[in-house]
Amino acid sequence: MADEITYADFERVDIRVGTIVEVSPFPEARKPAFKLLIDFGAEIGLKKSSAQITVHYTPESLIGRQVLGVVNFPPRQIGPVRSEVLTLGFEDEAGAIVLAATDKPVPNGKKLM
């Protein structure tokens, strides 16, 4: 378990919901990954991300899917891709990533409360 944080610490992490609108292969990645373009609504806009989610997902299954992402981390260069958002997920028993998502659709850009 991680160290305890305050509610103010939690509030500093800006987790929003967005819809994946574009998926492309990322052959330059060290581990199998996709390049994602995610729509976080009018306030935040379209953001790029790299995600190692190729075990459980195909590009076709990801288009239109809502995901959660941290939108206030600084951009990170991952090979030739400038990742602008951290797409959230959990490791399954084998270590493959399962995306974190809402169980019902919500407007893009809504913040995790």
C-alpha positions in Angstrom: 0.0 0.0 0.0 1.2 3.5 -0.8 1.7 6.3 1.8 -1.4 8.1 2.9 -2.2 11.4 1.2 -4.6 14.2 2.0 -7.7 15.0 0.1 -5.9 18.1 -1.1 -3.2 15.9 -2.6 -5.9 13.9 -4.5 -7.5 17.0 -5.8 -4.3 18.0 -7.5 -4.5 14.9 -9.8 -6.8 15.9 -12.7 -8.4 12.6 -13.8 -10.9 13.1 -16.7 -13.0 10.9 -19.0 -12.4 11.0 -22.7 -13.4 9.0 -25.8 -10.8 7.3 -28.0 -11.2 8.7 -31.5 -8.1 7.3 -33.2 -5.8 4.4 -32.7 -2.6 3.5 -34.6 0.2 1.0 -34.2 3.3 2.1 -32.3 6.0 -0.3 -33.7 8.8 1.9 -32.3 7.8 1.3 -28.7 10.0 -1.0 -26.6 6.9 -3.0 -25.4 3.9 -3.5 -27.7 1.7 -0.4 -27.6 -0.8 1.7 -29.4 -0.8 5.4 -30.1 -4.2 6.9 -29.0 -5.9 10.2 -29.7 -8.5 10.9 -27.0 -11.2 13.5 -27.0 -11.4 15.1 -23.6 -14.1 17.6 -24.6 -14.1 21.3 -25.4 -12.2 22.5 -22.4 -9.2 20.2 -22.8 -9.5 19.0 -26.4 -7.8 16.2 -28.2 -4.8 14.6 -26.4 -2.2 12.0 -27.5 -1.2 9.0 -25.4 0.8 5.8 -25.7 -0.7 2.8 -24.0 0.6 -0.8 -23.6 -2.8 -2.3 -24.1 -2.3 -4.6 -27.0 -3.0 -7.9 -25.1 -6.7 -7.2 -24.4 -7.6 -4.7 -27.1 -7.5 -4.2 -30.9 -7.6 -0.8 -32.6 -11.2 -1.5 -33.7 -12.4 -2.3 -30.2 -10.9 0.9 -28.8 -12.5 3.4 -31.2 -15.4 5.1 -29.3 -14.4 3.6 -26.0 -14.4 6.0 -23.0 -11.3 5.9 -20.8 -9.9 7.7 -17.8 -6.7 9.8 -18.0 -4.6 12.1 -16.0 -4.5 15.3 -18.0 -2.3 17.5 -15.8 1.0 15.6 -15.9 3.7 17.3 -18.1 4.0 15.7 -21.6 6.4 12.8 -21.8 8.4 11.8 -24.9 8.1 8.1 -25.6 10.2 7.4 -28.6 8.8 9.5 -31.5 5.5 10.1 -29.6 4.9 13.0 -27.3 2.4 11.5 -24.8 0.2 14.3 -23.4 -2.0 12.3 -21.0 -1.6 9.2 -18.9 -4.3 6.7 -19.8 -5.2 4.7 -16.7 -5.5 1.0 -16.3 -4.8 -2.0 -14.0 -2.6 -5.0 -14.4 -4.4 -8.3 -14.7 -3.0 -11.5 -13.2 -0.6 -11.9 -16.1 0.6 -8.3 -16.0 -1.4 -7.1 -19.1 -3.2 -3.8 -18.8 -7.0 -3.6 -18.5 -8.3 0.0 -19.1 -10.0 1.9 -16.3 -13.3 3.3 -17.5 -16.8 4.3 -16.4 -19.6 1.8 -16.3 -22.0 4.2 -18.1 -21.3 7.0 -20.7 -20.5 10.4 -19.3 -19.7 13.7 -21.1 -16.1 13.9 -22.3 -14.0 16.0 -20.0 -15.8 15.3 -16.8 -13.5 15.2 -13.8 -13.3 12.2 -11.5 -14.8 13.3 -8.2 
